[in-house]
Structures are given as structure tokens and as C-alpha cells.
Amino acid sequence: MSDLIYPRSPRETMDGWMYLPRYIDKIRLHLAGKLHADYQENFGKGFDGTWLKYAGVTHEQMMAVVRKSITDGQVCDWVRQNVKKSAAEKSAHARDILSRPLPGDEAALARLKMRKEQCGGSHRDDVKTFVDVIDLDEKRI
């Protein structure tokens, strides 16, 4: 897929927020008409939605912020001014996304297994979370 541009890793951080740089990348790609179809279904949902919930902002707000910005620094400034969350709350968000799928969530565990197989990682015992699968699928690990 030569037209596929990967957003940054979900492990990347901005202003103490894990995942935020990836979400910004996805918004920028969407606004440019270059967000690959593989990312469309969960755009503004999934881990994007998890970040939004913890941050207390809407997808529409973030779309507007990114649309009006040229640099990540401008987005970061907006987040610093408008998303008043403690370091503990930001850490809770990181732990949340790094713990998925949750133990005992059989449907999510089956989805993880399927995603690992789809990206050629069924033999990878080190790939244990959806964040790991994202990084494997996007050729970072």
C-alpha cells in the first residue's frame, strides 16, 4: 500500500499525554484526505475516544484545533491551556491503553489474536496488547 502513511506510535507523548501525537497525526491525515481506509472505522473512537474521554474534550473540538494549527506546538499549547488534568490522570490514561485487552475480556483477547495473525505476528509472544499490535502492524517492532 504505497499510499499508506502511518501516524506516530501510540507510545509517543505530548504534554505528558501518551497517544496524543498519534491522534493529531490521524486528524491531519484526515483533513488532508490521506487517512488510509484502515484507520477510518475507529477515527474519533477506539483509542482516539479513550484519549478524548480522559482529556474531557470532543472529537469535533480536536478537529477544529488541529485544523487551525500549523505545528504540533500550537496544538500542545491549546491542550496545556484547555485540558487541565494532573500527571496522575495522564498516567492513568497511559496505563489504561497499555493494558488492553483486559484480562478476562474474551472478545477482546480473540480480537487481539486475530489482529496479530493479520499482521504476521502470531508467533510473537512479546506482542501482548493492542498498542503492541499497532506498533507491529506499522513496522515499529
DRENGU-223183 format. One record per atom (N, C-alpha, C): residue in three letters; x, y, z; residue number from 0; atom name. Coordinates in Angstrom, 3 decimals. Example, Ala and Ser with C-alpha at 12.3 -4.5 7.8 and 13.67 -1.06 7.14 Angstrom:
{site ala, {13.190, -5.690, 7.800}, 0, N}
{site ala, {12.300, -4.500, 7.800}, 0, CA}
{site ala, {13.200, -3.300, 7.800}, 0, C}
{site ser, {12.850, -2.250, 7.080}, 1, N}
{site ser, {13.670, -1.060, 7.140}, 1, CA}
{site ser, {12.900, 0.030, 7.870}, 1, C}
REM end
This chain:
{site met, {0.839, -1.181, 0.000}, 0, N}
{site met, {0.000, 0.000, 0.000}, 0, CA}
{site met, {0.882, 1.241, 0.000}, 0, C}
{site ser, {1.196, 1.737, -1.142}, 1, N}
{site ser, {2.095, 2.877, -1.253}, 1, CA}
{site ser, {1.467, 4.173, -0.740}, 1, C}
{site asp, {0.149, 4.245, -0.656}, 2, N}
{site asp, {-0.498, 5.465, -0.188}, 2, CA}
{site asp, {-0.711, 5.487, 1.321}, 2, C}
{site leu, {-0.207, 4.484, 2.013}, 3, N}
{site leu, {-0.405, 4.389, 3.457}, 3, CA}
{site leu, {0.665, 5.196, 4.187}, 3, C}
{site ile, {0.223, 6.193, 4.946}, 4, N}
{site ile, {1.104, 6.987, 5.794}, 4, CA}
{site ile, {0.753, 6.631, 7.231}, 4, C}
{site tyr, {1.728, 6.105, 7.957}, 5, N}
{site tyr, {1.471, 5.719, 9.346}, 5, CA}
{site tyr, {1.510, 6.924, 10.273}, 5, C}
{site pro, {0.523, 7.025, 11.159}, 6, N}
{site pro, {0.629, 8.019, 12.222}, 6, CA}
{site pro, {1.698, 7.557, 13.227}, 6, C}
{site arg, {2.111, 8.457, 14.087}, 7, N}
{site arg, {3.114, 8.101, 15.096}, 7, CA}
{site arg, {2.625, 6.967, 15.996}, 7, C}
{site ser, {3.559, 6.359, 16.673}, 8, N}
{site ser, {3.259, 5.262, 17.597}, 8, CA}
{site ser, {2.317, 5.737, 18.700}, 8, C}
{site pro, {1.454, 4.837, 19.170}, 9, N}
{site pro, {0.603, 5.199, 20.307}, 9, CA}
{site pro, {1.417, 5.486, 21.572}, 9, C}
{site arg, {2.668, 5.069, 21.597}, 10, N}
{site arg, {3.527, 5.289, 22.766}, 10, CA}
{site arg, {4.109, 6.706, 22.811}, 10, C}
{site glu, {4.038, 7.431, 21.703}, 11, N}
{site glu, {4.559, 8.808, 21.675}, 11, CA}
{site glu, {3.735, 9.680, 22.615}, 11, C}
{site thr, {4.402, 10.673, 23.216}, 12, N}
{site thr, {3.718, 11.546, 24.160}, 12, CA}
{site thr, {3.848, 13.019, 23.761}, 12, C}
{site met, {2.905, 13.797, 24.255}, 13, N}
{site met, {2.923, 15.253, 24.121}, 13, CA}
{site met, {2.281, 15.823, 25.372}, 13, C}
{site asp, {2.956, 16.746, 26.018}, 14, N}
{site asp, {2.455, 17.365, 27.242}, 14, CA}
{site asp, {2.056, 16.311, 28.283}, 14, C}
{site gly, {2.804, 15.203, 28.307}, 15, N}
{site gly, {2.529, 14.141, 29.266}, 15, CA}
{site gly, {1.430, 13.183, 28.857}, 15, C}
{site trp, {0.831, 13.405, 27.704}, 16, N}
{site trp, {-0.262, 12.556, 27.216}, 16, CA}
{site trp, {0.268, 11.531, 26.229}, 16, C}
{site met, {0.244, 10.258, 26.627}, 17, N}
{site met, {0.535, 9.196, 25.682}, 17, CA}
{site met, {-0.600, 9.158, 24.664}, 17, C}
{site tyr, {-0.264, 8.867, 23.421}, 18, N}
{site tyr, {-1.195, 8.679, 22.320}, 18, CA}
{site tyr, {-1.574, 9.979, 21.599}, 18, C}
{site leu, {-1.495, 11.124, 22.265}, 19, N}
{site leu, {-1.939, 12.370, 21.649}, 19, CA}
{site leu, {-1.256, 12.651, 20.305}, 19, C}
{site pro, {0.068, 12.478, 20.165}, 20, N}
{site pro, {0.670, 12.741, 18.848}, 20, CA}
{site pro, {0.090, 11.868, 17.729}, 20, C}
{site arg, {-0.237, 10.636, 18.031}, 21, N}
{site arg, {-0.846, 9.754, 17.026}, 21, CA}
{site arg, {-2.212, 10.284, 16.605}, 21, C}
{site tyr, {-2.994, 10.697, 17.581}, 22, N}
{site tyr, {-4.324, 11.230, 17.285}, 22, CA}
{site tyr, {-4.214, 12.489, 16.418}, 22, C}
{site ile, {-3.284, 13.360, 16.745}, 23, N}
{site ile, {-3.068, 14.561, 15.937}, 23, CA}
{site ile, {-2.695, 14.172, 14.506}, 23, C}
{site asp, {-1.791, 13.208, 14.360}, 24, N}
{site asp, {-1.420, 12.745, 13.018}, 24, CA}
{site asp, {-2.637, 12.250, 12.248}, 24, C}
{site lys, {-3.482, 11.482, 12.913}, 25, N}
{site lys, {-4.666, 10.951, 12.239}, 25, CA}
{site lys, {-5.594, 12.084, 11.807}, 25, C}
{site ile, {-5.746, 13.093, 12.644}, 26, N}
{site ile, {-6.580, 14.233, 12.274}, 26, CA}
{site ile, {-5.977, 14.951, 11.074}, 26, C}
{site arg, {-4.666, 15.209, 11.113}, 27, N}
{site arg, {-4.019, 15.912, 9.995}, 27, CA}
{site arg, {-4.164, 15.113, 8.691}, 27, C}
{site leu, {-3.966, 13.811, 8.777}, 28, N}
{site leu, {-4.125, 12.969, 7.586}, 28, CA}
{site leu, {-5.562, 13.016, 7.076}, 28, C}
{site his, {-6.524, 12.951, 7.984}, 29, N}
{site his, {-7.936, 13.035, 7.594}, 29, CA}
{site his, {-8.229, 14.366, 6.897}, 29, C}
{site leu, {-7.771, 15.450, 7.490}, 30, N}
{site leu, {-8.029, 16.773, 6.916}, 30, CA}
{site leu, {-7.398, 16.932, 5.533}, 30, C}
{site ala, {-6.292, 16.223, 5.307}, 31, N}
{site ala, {-5.618, 16.277, 4.008}, 31, CA}
{site ala, {-6.177, 15.250, 3.026}, 31, C}
{site gly, {-7.170, 14.467, 3.474}, 32, N}
{site gly, {-7.739, 13.431, 2.610}, 32, CA}
{site gly, {-6.810, 12.247, 2.420}, 32, C}
{site lys, {-5.896, 12.040, 3.372}, 33, N}
{site lys, {-4.889, 10.982, 3.238}, 33, CA}
{site lys, {-4.952, 9.947, 4.355}, 33, C}
{site leu, {-5.993, 9.982, 5.189}, 34, N}
{site leu, {-6.118, 8.969, 6.227}, 34, CA}
{site leu, {-6.578, 7.680, 5.570}, 34, C}
{site his, {-5.726, 6.683, 5.617}, 35, N}
{site his, {-5.987, 5.418, 4.941}, 35, CA}
{site his, {-7.273, 4.777, 5.476}, 35, C}
{site ala, {-7.931, 4.043, 4.623}, 36, N}
{site ala, {-9.202, 3.385, 4.972}, 36, CA}
{site ala, {-9.078, 2.511, 6.210}, 36, C}
{site asp, {-7.909, 1.926, 6.452}, 37, N}
{site asp, {-7.710, 1.069, 7.624}, 37, CA}
{site asp, {-7.948, 1.826, 8.937}, 37, C}
{site tyr, {-7.805, 3.131, 8.912}, 38, N}
{site tyr, {-7.944, 3.945, 10.121}, 38, CA}
{site tyr, {-9.318, 4.618, 10.237}, 38, C}
{site gln, {-10.114, 4.553, 9.202}, 39, N}
{site gln, {-11.375, 5.302, 9.164}, 39, CA}
{site gln, {-12.397, 4.816, 10.198}, 39, C}
{site glu, {-12.529, 3.507, 10.345}, 40, N}
{site glu, {-13.583, 2.963, 11.213}, 40, CA}
{site glu, {-13.467, 3.449, 12.654}, 40, C}
{site asn, {-12.251, 3.549, 13.170}, 41, N}
{site asn, {-12.060, 3.950, 14.564}, 41, CA}
{site asn, {-11.631, 5.401, 14.726}, 41, C}
{site phe, {-11.695, 6.181, 13.672}, 42, N}
{site phe, {-11.299, 7.587, 13.758}, 42, CA}
{site phe, {-12.249, 8.320, 14.704}, 42, C}
{site gly, {-11.688, 8.874, 15.777}, 43, N}
{site gly, {-12.501, 9.544, 16.796}, 43, CA}
{site gly, {-13.092, 8.585, 17.808}, 43, C}
{site lys, {-12.831, 7.291, 17.627}, 44, N}
{site lys, {-13.331, 6.242, 18.535}, 44, CA}
{site lys, {-12.126, 5.414, 18.988}, 44, C}
{site gly, {-12.383, 4.257, 19.562}, 45, N}
{site gly, {-11.274, 3.399, 19.980}, 45, CA}
{site gly, {-10.327, 4.150, 20.909}, 45, C}
{site phe, {-9.014, 4.056, 20.636}, 46, N}
{site phe, {-8.044, 4.764, 21.469}, 46, CA}
{site phe, {-8.163, 6.278, 21.309}, 46, C}
{site asp, {-8.587, 6.752, 20.140}, 47, N}
{site asp, {-8.855, 8.186, 19.985}, 47, CA}
{site asp, {-9.904, 8.597, 21.025}, 47, C}
{site gly, {-10.981, 7.829, 21.081}, 48, N}
{site gly, {-12.067, 8.113, 22.012}, 48, CA}
{site gly, {-11.645, 7.998, 23.464}, 48, C}
{site thr, {-10.741, 7.065, 23.739}, 49, N}
{site thr, {-10.238, 6.928, 25.110}, 49, CA}
{site thr, {-9.491, 8.192, 25.512}, 49, C}
{site trp, {-8.628, 8.696, 24.608}, 50, N}
{site trp, {-7.924, 9.943, 24.918}, 50, CA}
{site trp, {-8.919, 11.076, 25.125}, 50, C}
{site leu, {-9.888, 11.187, 24.247}, 51, N}
{site leu, {-10.886, 12.253, 24.360}, 51, CA}
{site leu, {-11.625, 12.188, 25.699}, 51, C}
{site lys, {-11.984, 10.991, 26.115}, 52, N}
{site lys, {-12.703, 10.824, 27.382}, 52, CA}
{site lys, {-11.836, 11.292, 28.553}, 52, C}
{site tyr, {-10.596, 10.839, 28.598}, 53, N}
{site tyr, {-9.712, 11.242, 29.691}, 53, CA}
{site tyr, {-9.442, 12.744, 29.662}, 53, C}
{site ala, {-9.293, 13.306, 28.472}, 54, N}
{site ala, {-8.984, 14.729, 28.342}, 54, CA}
{site ala, {-10.205, 15.617, 28.576}, 54, C}
{site gly, {-11.388, 15.056, 28.365}, 55, N}
{site gly, {-12.609, 15.825, 28.560}, 55, CA}
{site gly, {-12.906, 16.793, 27.429}, 55, C}
{site val, {-12.511, 16.428, 26.221}, 56, N}
{site val, {-12.805, 17.242, 25.039}, 56, CA}
{site val, {-13.491, 16.361, 24.001}, 56, C}
{site thr, {-14.059, 16.994, 22.995}, 57, N}
{site thr, {-14.748, 16.234, 21.953}, 57, CA}
{site thr, {-13.869, 16.081, 20.721}, 57, C}
{site his, {-14.225, 15.124, 19.910}, 58, N}
{site his, {-13.534, 14.911, 18.638}, 58, CA}
{site his, {-13.652, 16.172, 17.776}, 58, C}
{site glu, {-14.814, 16.788, 17.785}, 59, N}
{site glu, {-15.029, 17.995, 16.990}, 59, CA}
{site glu, {-14.124, 19.132, 17.461}, 59, C}
{site gln, {-13.954, 19.258, 18.780}, 60, N}
{site gln, {-13.043, 20.281, 19.300}, 60, CA}
{site gln, {-11.623, 20.044, 18.807}, 60, C}
{site met, {-11.158, 18.804, 18.893}, 61, N}
{site met, {-9.788, 18.496, 18.476}, 61, CA}
{site met, {-9.619, 18.686, 16.978}, 61, C}
{site met, {-10.636, 18.325, 16.210}, 62, N}
{site met, {-10.570, 18.553, 14.760}, 62, CA}
{site met, {-10.384, 20.048, 14.485}, 62, C}
{site ala, {-11.133, 20.888, 15.173}, 63, N}
{site ala, {-11.046, 22.334, 14.964}, 63, CA}
{site ala, {-9.678, 22.870, 15.380}, 63, C}
{site val, {-9.168, 22.404, 16.498}, 64, N}
{site val, {-7.858, 22.850, 16.983}, 64, CA}
{site val, {-6.776, 22.500, 15.970}, 64, C}
{site val, {-6.773, 21.258, 15.514}, 65, N}
{site val, {-5.749, 20.822, 14.564}, 65, CA}
{site val, {-5.921, 21.544, 13.223}, 65, C}
{site arg, {-7.147, 21.733, 12.790}, 66, N}
{site arg, {-7.415, 22.434, 11.530}, 66, CA}
{site arg, {-6.837, 23.851, 11.563}, 66, C}
{site lys, {-6.910, 24.508, 12.721}, 67, N}
{site lys, {-6.454, 25.894, 12.847}, 67, CA}
{site lys, {-4.957, 26.009, 13.147}, 67, C}
{site ser, {-4.288, 24.892, 13.352}, 68, N}
{site ser, {-2.871, 24.929, 13.725}, 68, CA}
{site ser, {-1.982, 24.528, 12.552}, 68, C}
{site ile, {-0.763, 24.986, 12.616}, 69, N}
{site ile, {0.231, 24.579, 11.628}, 69, CA}
{site ile, {1.192, 23.582, 12.260}, 69, C}
{site thr, {1.507, 23.778, 13.533}, 70, N}
{site thr, {2.519, 22.944, 14.191}, 70, CA}
{site thr, {1.930, 22.168, 15.360}, 70, C}
{site asp, {2.653, 21.124, 15.742}, 71, N}
{site asp, {2.289, 20.383, 16.947}, 71, CA}
{site asp, {2.393, 21.276, 18.176}, 71, C}
{site gly, {3.338, 22.211, 18.165}, 72, N}
{site gly, {3.492, 23.120, 19.291}, 72, CA}
{site gly, {2.234, 23.935, 19.542}, 72, C}
{site gln, {1.565, 24.343, 18.477}, 73, N}
{site gln, {0.319, 25.096, 18.636}, 73, CA}
{site gln, {-0.767, 24.216, 19.248}, 73, C}
{site val, {-0.834, 22.969, 18.824}, 74, N}
{site val, {-1.819, 22.042, 19.406}, 74, CA}
{site val, {-1.476, 21.805, 20.870}, 74, C}
{site cys, {-0.195, 21.599, 21.149}, 75, N}
{site cys, {0.243, 21.368, 22.527}, 75, CA}
{site cys, {-0.108, 22.564, 23.411}, 75, C}
{site asp, {0.108, 23.767, 22.911}, 76, N}
{site asp, {-0.259, 24.964, 23.682}, 76, CA}
{site asp, {-1.747, 24.974, 23.997}, 76, C}
{site trp, {-2.578, 24.613, 23.006}, 77, N}
{site trp, {-4.021, 24.573, 23.239}, 77, CA}
{site trp, {-4.358, 23.538, 24.304}, 77, C}
{site val, {-3.742, 22.374, 24.218}, 78, N}
{site val, {-4.006, 21.314, 25.199}, 78, CA}
{site val, {-3.600, 21.795, 26.594}, 78, C}
{site arg, {-2.436, 22.402, 26.720}, 79, N}
{site arg, {-1.988, 22.912, 28.029}, 79, CA}
{site arg, {-2.973, 23.927, 28.613}, 79, C}
{site gln, {-3.532, 24.771, 27.756}, 80, N}
{site gln, {-4.443, 25.818, 28.223}, 80, CA}
{site gln, {-5.857, 25.319, 28.492}, 80, C}
{site asn, {-6.262, 24.241, 27.806}, 81, N}
{site asn, {-7.677, 23.834, 27.856}, 81, CA}
{site asn, {-7.939, 22.468, 28.460}, 81, C}
{site val, {-6.924, 21.674, 28.638}, 82, N}
{site val, {-7.097, 20.335, 29.209}, 82, CA}
{site val, {-6.314, 20.299, 30.517}, 82, C}
{site lys, {-6.995, 20.602, 31.578}, 83, N}
{site lys, {-6.358, 20.706, 32.895}, 83, CA}
{site lys, {-6.478, 19.368, 33.631}, 83, C}
{site lys, {-5.539, 18.493, 33.350}, 84, N}
{site lys, {-5.521, 17.184, 34.004}, 84, CA}
{site lys, {-4.185, 17.016, 34.714}, 84, C}
{site ser, {-4.216, 16.296, 35.808}, 85, N}
{site ser, {-3.000, 16.074, 36.596}, 85, CA}
{site ser, {-2.116, 15.021, 35.944}, 85, C}
{site ala, {-0.882, 14.978, 36.402}, 86, N}
{site ala, {0.039, 13.942, 35.923}, 86, CA}
{site ala, {-0.520, 12.558, 36.243}, 86, C}
{site ala, {-1.193, 12.432, 37.387}, 87, N}
{site ala, {-1.780, 11.135, 37.763}, 87, CA}
{site ala, {-2.885, 10.737, 36.779}, 87, C}
{site glu, {-3.686, 11.698, 36.337}, 88, N}
{site glu, {-4.749, 11.397, 35.373}, 88, CA}
{site glu, {-4.157, 11.017, 34.017}, 88, C}
{site lys, {-3.093, 11.686, 33.623}, 89, N}
{site lys, {-2.423, 11.354, 32.375}, 89, CA}
{site lys, {-1.797, 9.962, 32.457}, 89, C}
{site ser, {-1.221, 9.633, 33.602}, 90, N}
{site ser, {-0.647, 8.299, 33.801}, 90, CA}
{site ser, {-1.728, 7.223, 33.791}, 90, C}
{site ala, {-2.885, 7.536, 34.365}, 91, N}
{site ala, {-3.998, 6.579, 34.358}, 91, CA}
{site ala, {-4.426, 6.289, 32.930}, 91, C}
{site his, {-4.455, 7.309, 32.089}, 92, N}
{site his, {-4.783, 7.108, 30.676}, 92, CA}
{site his, {-3.763, 6.182, 30.016}, 92, C}
{site ala, {-2.483, 6.435, 30.250}, 93, N}
{site ala, {-1.432, 5.598, 29.655}, 93, CA}
{site ala, {-1.569, 4.151, 30.109}, 93, C}
{site arg, {-1.785, 3.955, 31.413}, 94, N}
{site arg, {-1.957, 2.579, 31.921}, 94, CA}
{site arg, {-3.170, 1.909, 31.283}, 94, C}
{site asp, {-4.226, 2.675, 31.095}, 95, N}
{site asp, {-5.444, 2.137, 30.503}, 95, CA}
{site asp, {-5.170, 1.613, 29.095}, 95, C}
{site ile, {-4.580, 2.445, 28.240}, 96, N}
{site ile, {-4.395, 1.970, 26.869}, 96, CA}
{site ile, {-3.324, 0.884, 26.773}, 96, C}
{site leu, {-2.350, 0.915, 27.670}, 97, N}
{site leu, {-1.303, -0.111, 27.636}, 97, CA}
{site leu, {-1.763, -1.438, 28.219}, 97, C}
{site ser, {-2.935, -1.454, 28.844}, 98, N}
{site ser, {-3.427, -2.691, 29.463}, 98, CA}
{site ser, {-4.462, -3.419, 28.609}, 98, C}
{site arg, {-4.745, -2.904, 27.432}, 99, N}
{site arg, {-5.768, -3.504, 26.566}, 99, CA}
{site arg, {-5.194, -4.590, 25.696}, 99, C}
{site pro, {-5.812, -5.743, 25.597}, 100, N}
{site pro, {-7.103, -6.110, 26.169}, 100, CA}
{site pro, {-6.982, -6.450, 27.653}, 100, C}
{site leu, {-8.050, -6.201, 28.360}, 101, N}
{site leu, {-8.083, -6.501, 29.785}, 101, CA}
{site leu, {-8.168, -8.008, 29.994}, 101, C}
{site pro, {-7.511, -8.516, 31.034}, 102, N}
{site pro, {-7.620, -9.948, 31.335}, 102, CA}
{site pro, {-9.086, -10.338, 31.525}, 102, C}
{site gly, {-9.462, -11.445, 30.960}, 103, N}
{site gly, {-10.829, -11.939, 31.089}, 103, CA}
{site gly, {-11.790, -11.431, 30.025}, 103, C}
{site asp, {-11.389, -10.465, 29.225}, 104, N}
{site asp, {-12.237, -9.957, 28.147}, 104, CA}
{site asp, {-12.004, -10.849, 26.926}, 104, C}
{site glu, {-12.749, -11.929, 26.877}, 105, N}
{site glu, {-12.527, -12.957, 25.853}, 105, CA}
{site glu, {-12.698, -12.424, 24.436}, 105, C}
{site ala, {-13.671, -11.550, 24.222}, 106, N}
{site ala, {-13.882, -10.999, 22.883}, 106, CA}
{site ala, {-12.673, -10.163, 22.463}, 106, C}
{site ala, {-12.174, -9.342, 23.372}, 107, N}
{site ala, {-11.014, -8.510, 23.055}, 107, CA}
{site ala, {-9.759, -9.364, 22.875}, 107, C}
{site leu, {-9.610, -10.401, 23.678}, 108, N}
{site leu, {-8.458, -11.296, 23.525}, 108, CA}
{site leu, {-8.499, -12.002, 22.172}, 108, C}
{site ala, {-9.690, -12.396, 21.738}, 109, N}
{site ala, {-9.839, -13.022, 20.414}, 109, CA}
{site ala, {-9.514, -12.019, 19.311}, 109, C}
{site arg, {-9.923, -10.766, 19.493}, 110, N}
{site arg, {-9.626, -9.723, 18.500}, 110, CA}
{site arg, {-8.119, -9.463, 18.436}, 110, C}
{site leu, {-7.453, -9.471, 19.594}, 111, N}
{site leu, {-6.004, -9.304, 19.637}, 111, CA}
{site leu, {-5.326, -10.441, 18.875}, 111, C}
{site lys, {-5.762, -11.650, 19.116}, 112, N}
{site lys, {-5.184, -12.808, 18.419}, 112, CA}
{site lys, {-5.376, -12.679, 16.908}, 112, C}
{site met, {-6.567, -12.280, 16.488}, 113, N}
{site met, {-6.856, -12.109, 15.066}, 113, CA}
{site met, {-5.969, -11.019, 14.459}, 113, C}
{site arg, {-5.839, -9.882, 15.165}, 114, N}
{site arg, {-5.015, -8.779, 14.656}, 114, CA}
{site arg, {-3.545, -9.186, 14.556}, 114, C}
{site lys, {-3.068, -9.956, 15.531}, 115, N}
{site lys, {-1.692, -10.444, 15.462}, 115, CA}
{site lys, {-1.487, -11.312, 14.228}, 115, C}
{site glu, {-2.448, -12.177, 13.962}, 116, N}
{site glu, {-2.362, -13.049, 12.790}, 116, CA}
{site glu, {-2.398, -12.222, 11.509}, 116, C}
{site gln, {-3.265, -11.219, 11.453}, 117, N}
{site gln, {-3.395, -10.385, 10.258}, 117, CA}
{site gln, {-2.106, -9.648, 9.914}, 117, C}
{site cys, {-1.336, -9.296, 10.927}, 118, N}
{site cys, {-0.097, -8.557, 10.640}, 118, CA}
{site cys, {1.138, -9.442, 10.753}, 118, C}
{site gly, {0.925, -10.759, 10.698}, 119, N}
{site gly, {2.045, -11.688, 10.656}, 119, CA}
{site gly, {2.781, -11.861, 11.966}, 119, C}
{site gly, {2.113, -11.605, 13.074}, 120, N}
{site gly, {2.781, -11.684, 14.367}, 120, CA}
{site gly, {2.281, -12.770, 15.286}, 120, C}
{site ser, {1.604, -13.776, 14.754}, 121, N}
{site ser, {1.043, -14.805, 15.640}, 121, CA}
{site ser, {2.121, -15.528, 16.433}, 121, C}
{site his, {3.336, -15.546, 15.946}, 122, N}
{site his, {4.450, -16.209, 16.634}, 122, CA}
{site his, {5.118, -15.305, 17.672}, 122, C}
{site arg, {4.701, -14.058, 17.770}, 123, N}
{site arg, {5.356, -13.076, 18.646}, 123, CA}
{site arg, {4.735, -13.086, 20.034}, 123, C}
{site asp, {5.384, -13.767, 20.977}, 124, N}
{site asp, {4.905, -13.810, 22.355}, 124, CA}
{site asp, {5.065, -12.466, 23.071}, 124, C}
{site asp, {5.920, -11.602, 22.543}, 125, N}
{site asp, {6.134, -10.294, 23.163}, 125, CA}
{site asp, {5.032, -9.296, 22.810}, 125, C}
{site val, {4.186, -9.639, 21.866}, 126, N}
{site val, {3.086, -8.757, 21.470}, 126, CA}
{site val, {1.863, -9.163, 22.281}, 126, C}
{site lys, {1.576, -8.382, 23.327}, 127, N}
{site lys, {0.554, -8.753, 24.296}, 127, CA}
{site lys, {-0.618, -7.779, 24.377}, 127, C}
{site thr, {-0.465, -6.591, 23.785}, 128, N}
{site thr, {-1.505, -5.565, 23.892}, 128, CA}
{site thr, {-1.848, -5.018, 22.508}, 128, C}
{site phe, {-2.932, -4.270, 22.441}, 129, N}
{site phe, {-3.305, -3.639, 21.176}, 129, CA}
{site phe, {-2.278, -2.587, 20.757}, 129, C}
{site val, {-1.667, -1.913, 21.723}, 130, N}
{site val, {-0.605, -0.965, 21.393}, 130, CA}
{site val, {0.554, -1.710, 20.734}, 130, C}
{site asp, {0.905, -2.886, 21.273}, 131, N}
{site asp, {1.956, -3.703, 20.651}, 131, CA}
{site asp, {1.582, -4.079, 19.222}, 131, C}
{site val, {0.337, -4.463, 19.015}, 132, N}
{site val, {-0.113, -4.876, 17.684}, 132, CA}
{site val, {-0.044, -3.696, 16.708}, 132, C}
{site ile, {-0.430, -2.527, 17.170}, 133, N}
{site ile, {-0.337, -1.343, 16.310}, 133, CA}
{site ile, {1.114, -1.136, 15.873}, 133, C}
{site asp, {2.027, -1.172, 16.836}, 134, N}
{site asp, {3.433, -0.957, 16.505}, 134, CA}
{site asp, {3.990, -2.075, 15.629}, 134, C}
{site leu, {3.539, -3.302, 15.820}, 135, N}
{site leu, {3.952, -4.405, 14.953}, 135, CA}
{site leu, {3.405, -4.202, 13.546}, 135, C}
{site asp, {2.144, -3.899, 13.444}, 136, N}
{site asp, {1.500, -3.718, 12.143}, 136, CA}
{site asp, {2.123, -2.567, 11.356}, 136, C}
{site glu, {2.543, -1.538, 12.068}, 137, N}
{site glu, {3.122, -0.361, 11.415}, 137, CA}
{site glu, {4.645, -0.436, 11.344}, 137, C}
{site lys, {5.172, -1.654, 11.568}, 138, N}
{site lys, {6.606, -1.961, 11.362}, 138, CA}
{site lys, {7.545, -1.220, 12.293}, 138, C}
{site arg, {7.106, -0.963, 13.539}, 139, N}
{site arg, {7.990, -0.323, 14.509}, 139, CA}
{site arg, {8.659, -1.333, 15.431}, 139, C}
{site ile, {8.040, -2.497, 15.580}, 140, N}
{site ile, {8.664, -3.547, 16.414}, 140, CA}
{site ile, {8.721, -4.838, 15.603}, 140, C}
REM end
